Amino acid sequence: MKITESRRRCLIAAACAALSWGQGNALAAQALESVASHIERTGAVGGLARMPAPLGARAEVDYPDLAKRAGMGGRVTVAVFVDENGRPLKTRIASREPMFLDIFDDASRRSAMGVRYSPGLDENGKPTAMWVEQPFRYALNGETPPRCTVDTAAHYPEAARAAGIEATVGVFVNLDANGWPARNGMAVIGRIPTNASLFDEPAKAALLKIRCQPANRGGANVPSIAVVDIAFTPPVDKLPGTPAQD
């Protein structure tokens, strides 16, 4: 049976509902499997089009030397514009993890541009130029990168909280073998929005209050360098105009 756009939406909605109601991971799995198998078999999303796909194996991505020496890892998703003949013409960074760690950008973009693609097809089956996303993961063999979970509630700038302003700050930090952040060398390397500098010091203060999961190499915890995304999101009940609760 052809999976139309409306059919696809219904299947996904049914799967989500089944999971939400706790009535059957089997139903959810069956619905999602139906969609997944159709896409895998035809390359179509909702029977409307086929996205470009790399032809053959993708070349191994160059691991930046600086990142390798520092034991840093991350993920980058590159958006590639592929023409109707399957040639990649340009790229842009769609997302990163960590958000402000751009050391892997150039290697990812070179890799995405270094392969030929099957052309994308429009709803009539005609080759057409379109964007497609390619994910890249960077991890060193035998090494687990550090992980930091930062609670910003106690460090939220009061003026920003009162105005309902939220932000994400990227902080560069050295961690010892136990996962404790060092004040020396700590630096803000990015923020969204870019003019939200009032969050810089609170972000560093919040990071200094926590212990991260340390990097591990060959089964032993080791000192490391990390870029930590620190998000400030005001609770809904603190936003301006929120009705008082009884």
C-alpha positions in Angstrom: 0.0 0.0 0.0 1.3 3.4 -0.9 2.0 5.6 2.1 0.7 9.0 1.3 1.6 12.1 3.2 -1.6 12.0 5.2 -1.1 8.3 5.8 2.4 8.8 7.1 1.2 11.5 9.5 -1.5 9.2 10.8 0.9 6.3 11.3 3.3 8.5 13.3 0.5 10.0 15.3 -0.8 6.5 16.1 2.7 5.4 17.2 3.1 8.5 19.4 -0.3 8.0 21.0 0.3 4.3 21.7 3.5 5.2 23.5 1.9 8.1 25.4 -1.0 5.9 26.6 1.4 3.1 27.5 -0.7 0.7 25.5 1.6 -1.0 23.3 5.0 -0.4 22.3 4.1 -3.1 19.7 1.6 -0.8 18.0 4.0 2.1 18.0 6.8 -0.1 16.7 4.5 -1.5 14.0 3.5 1.9 12.8 7.0 3.3 12.7 8.3 0.2 11.1 5.8 0.6 8.3 7.0 4.1 7.6 10.7 3.2 7.9 10.4 0.2 5.6 8.7 2.2 3.0 11.3 4.9 3.1 14.1 2.3 3.0 12.5 0.5 0.1 11.7 3.5 -2.1 13.7 6.4 -0.7 10.5 8.4 -0.6 9.1 10.4 2.2 5.3 10.2 2.1 5.5 9.0 -1.5 6.4 12.6 -2.6 10.1 12.7 -3.3 13.5 11.1 -2.9 16.3 12.8 -1.1 19.9 12.8 -2.5 22.1 10.1 -1.0 25.9 9.5 -1.1 27.0 7.0 -3.8 29.4 4.4 -2.4 31.2 4.6 0.9 32.0 8.0 2.3 35.6 8.8 2.7 37.0 8.7 6.2 36.8 12.1 7.8 40.0 13.8 8.8 40.2 14.2 12.6 41.6 17.6 13.4 45.0 17.3 15.1 44.2 19.9 17.7 41.0 18.1 18.7 42.8 14.7 18.7 45.6 16.0 21.0 43.0 17.5 23.3 40.9 14.4 23.4 37.8 16.3 22.1 34.9 14.7 20.4 31.6 15.9 19.0 28.9 15.7 16.3 28.3 18.0 13.3 25.4 17.9 10.8 26.2 19.4 7.5 23.5 20.6 5.0 24.7 20.0 1.4 23.1 21.5 -1.6 23.1 18.8 -4.4 22.2 19.7 -8.0 20.0 17.7 -10.3 23.1 15.7 -11.5 24.1 14.7 -8.0 27.0 17.2 -7.7 27.4 18.9 -4.3 27.6 22.7 -4.8 27.7 24.2 -1.4 27.4 23.4 2.3 26.4 25.0 5.6 26.5 23.8 9.2 23.0 22.7 10.3 23.9 21.8 13.9 26.7 20.9 16.3 27.0 19.1 19.5 28.4 20.8 21.5 26.7 23.8 19.9 29.7 26.2 20.0 32.5 23.6 19.2 33.4 24.5 15.6 36.7 22.7 15.4 35.1 19.9 13.3 33.3 22.2 10.9 35.9 22.3 8.1 36.7 18.6 8.0 32.9 17.8 8.0 32.2 20.2 5.1 35.2 18.9 3.1 33.9 15.3 3.5 30.4 16.2 2.5 31.7 17.9 -0.6 34.0 15.1 -1.5 31.4 12.5 -2.7 28.9 12.2 -5.5 25.2 11.9 -4.7 22.3 10.3 -6.3 20.1 13.2 -7.4 17.0 14.1 -5.5 13.6 13.6 -7.2 10.6 15.8 -7.0 7.0 14.6 -6.7 6.9 13.8 -10.4 10.1 11.7 -10.3 12.2 14.4 -12.0 15.8 15.0 -10.8 15.9 18.3 -9.0 18.4 20.3 -6.9 17.8 20.2 -3.1 19.4 20.3 0.3 20.2 17.1 2.2 21.8 16.7 5.7 24.8 14.6 6.4 25.8 13.7 10.0 29.4 13.3 11.2 30.5 11.9 14.5 34.0 12.4 16.0 35.2 10.1 18.8 38.6 8.7 19.6 39.0 4.9 19.9 39.0 3.8 23.5 38.1 7.2 24.8 34.9 8.4 26.4 34.6 12.3 26.4 33.6 14.1 29.5 30.0 14.9 30.2 28.7 17.9 32.2 25.1 18.6 33.3 24.7 22.1 34.6 21.9 23.4 36.8 21.5 27.1 36.2 18.4 27.8 38.4 20.4 29.3 41.3 22.5 31.4 38.9 19.8 32.9 36.7 20.3 36.7 36.3 17.3 38.2 38.1 16.8 40.9 35.5 16.7 38.3 32.7 14.4 36.0 34.7 12.0 38.9 35.3 11.9 39.7 31.6 11.6 36.1 30.5 14.9 36.2 28.7 16.6 32.8 27.9 20.0 32.1 26.5 22.6 29.4 25.9 26.3 30.1 26.7 29.2 28.0 25.4 32.1 27.7 28.0 35.6 26.3 27.3 36.9 24.6 30.4 39.7 22.3 31.7 38.6 19.3 33.7 40.8 17.3 36.1 40.8 13.5 36.2 37.9 13.6 38.7 35.7 15.8 36.5 36.1 19.0 38.5 36.3 22.2 36.4 39.3 24.6 36.7 38.7 28.3 37.0 42.0 29.1 35.2 41.6 29.0 31.5 37.8 29.0 31.6 36.4 31.2 28.8 33.1 32.0 27.1 33.4 31.1 23.4 29.9 31.8 22.2 26.3 32.6 23.2 22.8 32.8 21.8 21.6 35.5 21.5 25.0 37.0 20.8 24.4 40.1 22.9 23.3 38.2 26.1 26.6 38.9 27.9 24.8 39.2 31.2 24.7 35.4 31.3 28.5 34.9 30.9 29.5 35.1 34.6 26.5 33.2 35.8 27.3 30.4 33.3 30.8 30.1 34.6 29.7 30.2 38.2 27.1 27.4 37.6 29.8 25.3 35.9 32.2 25.7 38.8 29.6 24.3 41.2 29.3 20.9 39.6 31.4 17.9 39.0 31.4 16.5 35.5 31.6 12.9 34.4 35.4 12.7 33.6 36.9 11.7 30.4 38.0 8.0 30.3 40.8 6.6 28.3 41.6 2.9 28.3 39.5 2.4 31.4 41.2 5.2 33.5 39.8 8.7 34.1 42.0 11.4 32.6 42.2 15.2 32.6 40.4 16.7 29.6 39.2 19.8 27.8 35.5 20.4 27.1 33.2 22.9 25.6 30.0 22.9 27.6 26.6 24.3 26.4 24.9 25.9 29.4 21.2 26.8 28.9 19.2 29.3 30.9 15.5 28.8 30.5 13.1 30.5 32.9 10.4 28.3 34.4 7.0 28.9 32.9 5.5 30.1 36.2 8.2 32.9 36.3 7.5 34.3 32.9 5.8 37.7 32.7 2.1 37.5 32.3 1.8 34.0 33.7 -1.5 33.7 35.6 -1.2 33.1 39.3 -1.9 29.6 40.5 -4.6 29.0 43.2 
